[in-house]
């Protein structure tokens, strides 16, 4: 989660595609150095192919000392997990941890409860609309409220690795080969949103990379909407 601010400017409404932001976002805080994490990684992989679900795999770095450094881990990912810990006054960080729509957290291997929360949030009315278009190395993003009294929010661009496979020779998962989906490479803040008026943003992207647009209430609040960019 690298909070490098990138150029954002208002645009006219050039919006050839639009999608209601009714996706449920499942975030998994995981580590290749955690022996309890592979079952949660598999649940995330299963959820990734389901309609109306966007998954994000955040690999934390605090297990890297146990004989194997997670190739996808970063201190920025750990900082995001700390933000949720502080919001919910949790006693400690742990893996695997699943966060659903920024509103509920559960042990990431508890598939029954994760799916319970996914079903619950999918049944809710969409709060906003995200309209997207891309042209080469530029993306145009417009966020519009569908209901009144939404909180102020941040708009993030999350660069992901859609699929990855790692063979782990050392540490707690030595000898295992694990498949991952939507591994977070970088999270970039691109705009503030007041929760009321439309905001349109132009931002640079890498044309061969995949992204998720994430709209989240300030201070690790609820996820108000999300959409795959490409």
C-alpha positions as CSV (number, residue, x, y, z in Angstrom):
1,X,0.0,0.0,0.0
2,X,2.2,2.8,-1.3
3,X,0.5,6.1,-0.8
4,X,2.2,7.9,-3.6
5,X,-0.1,10.6,-4.8
6,X,-0.5,10.7,-8.6
7,X,-1.8,13.4,-10.8
8,X,-5.6,13.8,-10.8
9,X,-7.6,16.4,-12.8
10,X,-11.2,16.9,-13.5
11,X,-12.5,15.7,-16.9
12,X,-15.6,16.1,-19.0
13,X,-17.9,13.1,-18.9
14,X,-16.2,10.8,-21.4
15,X,-17.5,7.5,-20.0
16,X,-18.2,4.8,-22.5
17,X,-18.6,2.1,-19.8
18,X,-20.3,2.2,-16.3
19,X,-20.9,-0.5,-13.7
20,X,-23.0,-0.4,-10.5
21,X,-20.5,-0.7,-7.6
22,X,-22.3,-3.6,-5.9
23,X,-19.3,-5.8,-5.6
24,X,-18.3,-7.2,-2.2
25,X,-14.6,-6.8,-1.4
26,X,-12.9,-9.6,0.5
27,X,-9.4,-8.7,1.7
28,X,-7.1,-11.4,3.0
29,X,-4.0,-10.6,5.1
30,X,-1.8,-13.6,4.5
31,X,1.9,-14.8,4.5
32,X,3.9,-17.5,2.8
33,X,5.6,-17.9,6.2
34,X,2.3,-18.7,8.0
35,X,1.3,-22.4,8.2
36,X,-2.3,-21.5,8.8
37,X,-2.6,-19.4,5.7
38,X,-2.8,-21.9,2.7
39,X,-6.5,-22.9,3.4
40,X,-7.4,-19.2,3.5
41,X,-5.5,-18.6,0.3
42,X,-7.5,-21.4,-1.3
43,X,-10.8,-19.8,-0.1
44,X,-9.8,-16.5,-1.7
45,X,-9.0,-18.3,-4.9
46,X,-12.5,-19.9,-5.0
47,X,-14.2,-16.5,-4.2
48,X,-12.3,-14.8,-7.0
49,X,-14.3,-16.5,-9.7
50,X,-17.7,-15.7,-8.2
51,X,-19.8,-12.9,-9.6
52,X,-20.1,-9.8,-7.4
53,X,-16.9,-10.6,-5.4
54,X,-13.6,-8.8,-5.7
55,X,-10.7,-10.3,-3.7
56,X,-7.4,-8.7,-2.7
57,X,-4.5,-10.6,-1.2
58,X,-2.3,-8.5,1.1
59,X,1.0,-10.3,2.0
60,X,2.3,-9.0,5.3
61,X,6.0,-9.0,6.3
62,X,6.0,-9.9,10.0
63,X,6.4,-13.6,9.4
64,X,9.4,-13.2,7.1
65,X,11.9,-14.0,9.9
66,X,10.7,-17.6,10.3
67,X,13.1,-19.0,7.6
68,X,11.3,-17.8,4.5
69,X,10.7,-14.3,3.1
70,X,7.4,-13.9,1.4
71,X,8.2,-12.6,-2.1
72,X,5.0,-10.5,-2.2
73,X,5.2,-9.1,1.4
74,X,5.7,-5.5,2.1
75,X,5.6,-3.2,5.2
76,X,2.9,-1.1,3.4
77,X,0.6,-4.2,3.4
78,X,1.3,-4.6,7.1
79,X,0.4,-1.0,7.7
80,X,-2.9,-1.5,6.1
81,X,-3.7,-4.4,8.4
82,X,-2.6,-2.2,11.4
83,X,-5.1,0.4,10.3
84,X,-7.9,-2.2,10.6
85,X,-6.5,-3.4,13.9
86,X,-6.6,0.1,15.4
87,X,-10.1,0.8,14.0
88,X,-11.5,-2.3,15.7
89,X,-9.3,-2.1,18.8
90,X,-7.9,-5.6,18.2
91,X,-5.2,-6.7,20.6
92,X,-2.9,-7.9,17.9
93,X,-2.2,-8.6,14.3
94,X,-2.9,-12.1,13.0
95,X,-3.0,-14.2,9.9
96,X,-4.9,-15.3,8.1
97,X,-7.4,-12.4,8.6
98,X,-10.2,-11.7,6.2
99,X,-11.9,-8.3,6.1
100,X,-15.2,-8.1,4.2
101,X,-16.2,-4.7,2.8
102,X,-14.2,-3.0,5.4
103,X,-17.1,-3.7,7.9
104,X,-16.4,-7.2,9.3
105,X,-13.3,-9.2,10.1
106,X,-12.9,-12.9,10.6
107,X,-10.3,-15.6,10.6
108,X,-9.5,-16.1,6.9
109,X,-9.9,-19.8,6.9
110,X,-13.5,-19.6,8.2
111,X,-15.2,-20.1,4.9
112,X,-18.7,-20.4,6.3
113,X,-18.6,-17.0,8.0
114,X,-16.8,-15.3,5.1
115,X,-19.6,-16.5,2.8
116,X,-22.2,-15.4,5.3
117,X,-20.8,-11.9,5.2
118,X,-20.5,-11.9,1.5
119,X,-24.1,-12.9,1.1
120,X,-25.2,-10.2,3.6
121,X,-23.4,-7.4,1.8
122,X,-24.4,-8.6,-1.7
123,X,-28.1,-8.2,-0.6
124,X,-27.6,-4.5,0.2
125,X,-28.4,-1.8,-2.3
126,X,-25.4,-0.3,-4.1
127,X,-24.2,3.0,-2.6
128,X,-22.4,4.5,-5.5
129,X,-21.7,4.0,-9.2
130,X,-18.2,3.8,-10.7
131,X,-17.8,4.6,-14.4
132,X,-14.5,3.6,-16.0
133,X,-12.7,3.9,-19.3
134,X,-9.1,3.4,-20.4
135,X,-7.1,4.7,-23.3
136,X,-3.5,3.4,-23.5
137,X,-1.7,4.4,-20.3
138,X,-4.6,6.6,-19.0
139,X,-7.7,5.7,-17.0
140,X,-10.7,7.8,-16.5
141,X,-12.7,7.1,-13.3
142,X,-16.0,8.8,-12.2
143,X,-17.6,8.1,-8.8
144,X,-21.3,9.1,-8.3
145,X,-23.4,8.7,-5.2
146,X,-26.6,6.6,-5.5
147,X,-27.9,7.6,-2.1
148,X,-27.7,10.5,0.3
149,X,-25.4,11.0,3.3
150,X,-22.5,8.9,2.3
151,X,-19.3,9.6,4.2
152,X,-16.3,11.3,2.8
153,X,-14.0,8.7,1.2
154,X,-10.7,8.0,-0.5
155,X,-10.4,6.7,-4.0
156,X,-7.5,4.2,-4.4
157,X,-6.0,2.4,-7.4
158,X,-4.8,-1.0,-6.4
159,X,-2.4,-2.8,-8.8
160,X,-2.7,-6.6,-8.6
161,X,-1.1,-9.7,-9.9
162,X,-4.2,-11.8,-11.0
163,X,-2.5,-15.2,-10.6
164,X,0.8,-16.4,-9.1
165,X,2.2,-19.7,-8.0
166,X,5.1,-20.1,-5.5
167,X,7.0,-23.1,-4.4
168,X,8.2,-22.6,-0.8
169,X,11.4,-24.5,0.1
170,X,11.9,-23.2,3.7
171,X,9.9,-22.0,6.7
172,X,6.6,-23.3,8.0
173,X,5.2,-24.1,4.5
174,X,8.4,-25.8,3.3
175,X,7.7,-28.2,0.4
176,X,4.3,-26.6,-0.5
177,X,3.4,-25.0,-3.8
178,X,0.6,-22.4,-3.3
179,X,-1.6,-20.7,-5.9
180,X,-2.5,-17.1,-5.2
181,X,-5.0,-14.7,-6.8
182,X,-5.1,-10.9,-6.9
183,X,-1.9,-10.3,-5.0
184,X,-1.6,-6.6,-4.2
185,X,1.5,-5.1,-5.7
186,X,0.8,-1.5,-4.9
187,X,-2.0,0.7,-3.6
188,X,-2.1,4.4,-4.7
189,X,-4.3,7.2,-3.4
190,X,-5.7,9.1,-6.3
191,X,-8.5,11.4,-5.0
192,X,-10.7,12.5,-2.2
193,X,-14.5,12.2,-2.5
194,X,-17.0,14.2,-0.4
195,X,-19.6,11.4,-0.7
196,X,-22.1,13.7,-2.4
197,X,-21.1,15.3,-5.7
198,X,-19.7,13.4,-8.7
199,X,-15.9,13.3,-8.9
200,X,-14.0,12.5,-12.1
201,X,-10.3,11.6,-12.1
202,X,-7.8,10.9,-14.8
203,X,-4.8,8.8,-13.7
204,X,-1.8,7.0,-15.3
205,X,-1.7,3.2,-15.4
206,X,0.6,0.6,-16.8
207,X,-1.2,-0.8,-19.8
208,X,-0.1,-4.4,-19.1
209,X,-1.1,-4.4,-15.4
210,X,-4.4,-5.2,-13.8
211,X,-6.1,-2.9,-11.3
212,X,-9.0,-2.5,-8.8
213,X,-10.6,0.8,-8.1
214,X,-11.5,1.0,-4.4
215,X,-13.6,3.6,-2.8
216,X,-13.4,3.5,1.0
217,X,-14.6,5.8,3.8
218,X,-11.9,7.7,5.5
219,X,-9.8,6.2,8.3
220,X,-10.3,2.5,7.3
221,X,-14.1,2.8,7.2
222,X,-16.5,0.8,5.1
223,X,-15.7,0.0,1.5
224,X,-18.4,2.0,-0.4
225,X,-17.7,0.5,-3.8
226,X,-15.1,-1.3,-6.0
227,X,-14.7,-2.3,-9.6
228,X,-12.1,-4.0,-11.7
229,X,-10.5,-1.4,-14.0
230,X,-9.3,-3.8,-16.7
